């Protein structure tokens, strides 16, 4: 498992973003290892949960 963070420039929004690095590694044999990068998936899931919570909180103010 590899963990870390990476700073990337988002050309569409003209800003820097922090993206987590999460890679699970499965060793199939002595010569074959499969890595699954999950950093962007985790980032988008967390953003969706946070944005949904903010939207619910904003809706309860009225």
C-alpha distances in whole Angstrom, upper triangle without the diagonal:
4,7,10,13,16,20,21,25,26,29,31,31,31,29,25,22,19,16,13,10,7,5,5,6,9,11,15,17,17,17,15,12,11,8,9,10,11,12,15,16,15,17,20,20,20,23,24,24,26,28,30,30,32,34,35,36,38,40,41,42,45
4,7,10,12,16,18,22,23,26,28,28,28,26,22,19,16,13,10,7,6,5,7,8,12,14,17,19,19,19,17,13,12,9,10,9,10,10,14,15,14,16,19,19,19,21,24,24,25,27,29,29,31,33,34,35,37,39,40,42,44
4,7,10,14,16,20,21,25,26,26,26,23,20,17,13,11,8,5,5,7,9,11,15,17,21,23,23,22,21,17,16,12,12,10,10,9,13,14,12,13,17,17,17,19,21,22,22,24,26,27,28,30,32,32,34,36,37,38,41
4,7,11,13,17,19,22,24,23,23,20,17,14,10,9,6,5,7,9,12,15,18,21,24,26,26,25,23,20,18,15,14,12,12,9,12,14,13,13,16,17,16,18,21,21,21,23,26,26,27,29,31,31,33,35,36,37,40
4,7,10,13,15,19,21,20,19,16,13,10,7,6,4,5,8,11,15,17,21,23,27,29,28,27,26,22,20,17,16,12,12,9,11,14,12,11,14,16,15,16,19,20,19,21,24,24,25,27,29,29,30,33,34,35,38
4,6,10,12,16,18,17,17,14,10,8,6,5,6,7,11,13,17,19,22,25,28,30,29,28,26,23,21,17,17,13,13,10,11,14,14,12,15,17,16,17,20,21,21,22,25,26,26,28,30,30,31,34,36,36,39
4,7,10,13,15,14,13,10,7,6,5,6,9,10,14,16,20,22,26,28,31,33,33,31,29,26,24,21,20,16,16,12,12,16,15,13,15,18,17,17,20,22,20,21,25,25,25,27,30,30,30,33,35,35,38
4,6,9,12,12,11,9,6,5,6,7,10,12,15,17,21,23,27,29,31,34,34,32,29,27,24,21,20,16,16,13,12,15,16,13,15,18,18,17,20,22,21,21,24,26,25,27,30,30,30,33,35,35,37
4,6,9,9,7,6,4,6,9,10,14,15,19,21,25,27,30,33,35,37,37,35,33,30,28,24,23,19,19,16,14,18,18,15,16,20,20,18,20,23,22,22,25,26,25,27,30,30,30,32,35,35,37
4,6,6,6,5,6,7,10,11,15,17,20,22,25,27,31,33,35,38,38,36,33,31,28,25,23,19,19,16,13,16,18,14,15,18,18,16,18,21,20,19,23,24,23,24,28,28,27,30,33,33,34
4,6,5,7,9,10,14,15,18,20,23,25,28,30,33,36,38,40,40,38,35,33,30,27,25,22,22,19,16,19,21,18,18,21,22,19,21,24,23,22,25,27,26,26,30,31,30,32,35,35,36
4,6,8,11,12,15,16,19,21,24,26,29,31,34,37,39,41,42,40,37,34,31,28,26,23,22,20,17,19,21,18,17,20,21,18,19,23,22,20,23,25,24,24,27,28,27,29,32,32,33
4,6,9,10,13,15,19,21,24,26,29,32,35,38,40,43,43,41,38,36,33,29,27,24,22,20,17,19,20,17,16,19,19,16,18,21,20,18,21,23,21,21,25,26,24,27,30,29,31
4,7,10,13,15,19,21,25,27,30,33,36,39,41,43,44,41,39,36,34,30,28,25,24,21,18,21,22,19,18,22,22,19,21,24,22,21,24,26,24,25,28,28,27,30,32,32,33
4,7,10,13,16,19,22,25,28,31,34,37,39,42,42,40,38,35,32,29,27,23,22,19,17,20,20,16,17,20,19,17,19,22,20,19,23,24,22,23,27,27,26,28,31,31,32
4,7,10,13,16,19,22,25,28,31,34,36,39,39,37,35,32,30,26,24,20,20,16,15,18,18,14,16,19,18,16,19,21,19,19,23,24,22,24,27,27,27,30,32,32,34
4,6,10,13,16,19,22,25,28,31,34,36,36,35,32,29,27,23,21,17,16,13,11,14,14,11,12,15,14,12,16,18,16,17,20,21,20,22,25,25,25,28,30,30,32
4,7,10,13,16,19,22,26,29,31,34,34,33,30,27,25,21,19,15,14,10,10,13,12,9,12,14,13,12,16,17,16,17,20,21,20,23,25,25,26,29,30,31,33
4,7,10,12,16,19,22,25,28,30,31,29,27,24,21,17,15,12,10,7,7,10,9,7,10,12,12,12,15,16,16,17,20,21,21,23,25,26,27,29,31,32,34
4,6,10,13,16,19,22,25,28,28,27,25,21,19,15,13,10,8,5,7,9,8,7,10,12,11,12,15,16,16,18,21,21,22,24,26,27,28,30,32,33,36
4,6,10,13,16,19,22,24,25,24,21,18,16,12,11,7,7,5,8,10,9,10,13,14,14,16,18,19,20,21,24,24,25,28,29,30,31,34,35,36,39
4,7,10,13,16,19,22,22,22,19,16,14,10,8,6,5,5,9,9,8,10,13,14,14,16,18,19,20,22,24,24,26,28,29,30,32,34,35,37,39
4,6,10,13,16,18,19,18,16,12,10,6,5,4,6,7,10,11,11,13,16,16,17,19,21,22,23,25,26,27,29,31,32,33,35,37,38,40,43
4,7,10,13,16,17,17,14,10,8,5,5,7,8,10,13,13,13,15,18,17,18,21,22,23,24,27,28,29,31,32,33,35,37,38,39,41,44
4,6,9,12,13,13,10,7,6,4,6,9,11,13,16,16,16,19,21,21,22,25,26,26,28,30,31,32,34,36,37,38,40,42,43,45,48
4,6,9,11,11,9,6,5,6,8,12,13,16,19,18,19,22,24,23,25,27,28,29,31,33,33,35,37,38,39,41,43,44,45,47,50
4,6,7,8,6,4,6,9,12,15,17,20,22,22,22,25,27,27,28,31,32,32,34,37,37,38,40,42,43,44,46,48,49,51,54
4,7,8,5,6,7,11,13,17,19,22,24,24,25,28,29,29,30,33,34,34,37,38,39,40,43,44,45,46,48,49,51,53,55
4,5,5,7,10,13,16,20,22,25,27,27,28,31,32,32,34,36,37,38,40,42,42,44,46,47,48,50,52,53,54,57,59
4,6,8,12,14,18,21,24,26,29,29,29,32,34,34,35,38,39,39,41,43,44,45,47,49,50,51,53,55,56,58,61
4,7,10,13,17,19,23,25,27,27,29,31,33,33,35,37,38,39,41,43,44,45,47,48,50,51,53,54,56,58,60
4,7,10,13,16,19,22,24,24,25,28,29,30,32,34,35,36,38,39,40,42,44,45,46,48,50,51,52,55,57
4,7,10,13,16,18,21,21,22,24,26,26,28,30,31,32,34,36,37,38,40,42,43,44,46,47,49,51,53
4,7,10,13,16,18,18,19,21,23,23,25,27,28,29,31,33,34,35,37,38,40,41,43,44,46,48,50
4,6,9,12,14,14,16,18,20,20,22,24,25,26,28,29,31,32,34,35,37,38,40,41,43,45,47
4,6,9,11,11,12,15,16,16,18,20,21,22,24,26,27,29,30,32,33,35,36,38,39,41,44
4,6,8,8,10,12,13,14,16,18,19,20,22,23,25,26,28,29,31,32,34,35,37,39,41
4,6,5,6,9,10,11,12,14,16,17,18,20,21,23,24,26,27,29,30,32,33,35,38
4,5,5,6,9,10,11,12,14,16,17,18,20,21,23,24,26,27,28,30,32,34,36
4,5,5,6,9,10,10,12,14,15,16,18,20,21,22,24,26,27,28,30,32,34
4,5,5,6,9,10,11,12,14,15,16,18,20,21,23,24,26,27,29,31,33
4,6,5,6,9,10,11,12,14,15,17,18,20,21,23,24,26,27,29,32
4,6,5,6,9,10,11,12,14,15,16,18,20,21,22,24,26,27,30
4,5,5,6,9,10,10,12,14,15,16,18,20,21,22,24,26,28
4,5,5,6,9,10,11,12,14,15,17,18,20,21,23,25,27
4,5,5,6,8,10,11,12,14,15,17,18,20,21,23,26
4,6,5,6,8,10,10,12,14,15,16,18,20,21,24
4,6,5,6,8,10,10,12,14,15,16,18,20,22
4,6,5,6,9,10,11,12,14,15,17,19,21
4,5,5,6,9,10,11,12,14,16,17,20
4,5,5,6,9,10,10,12,14,16,18
4,5,5,6,9,10,11,13,15,17
4,5,5,6,9,10,11,13,15
4,5,5,6,9,10,11,14
4,5,5,6,9,10,12
4,5,5,6,9,11
4,5,5,7,10
4,5,5,8
4,6,6
4,6
4
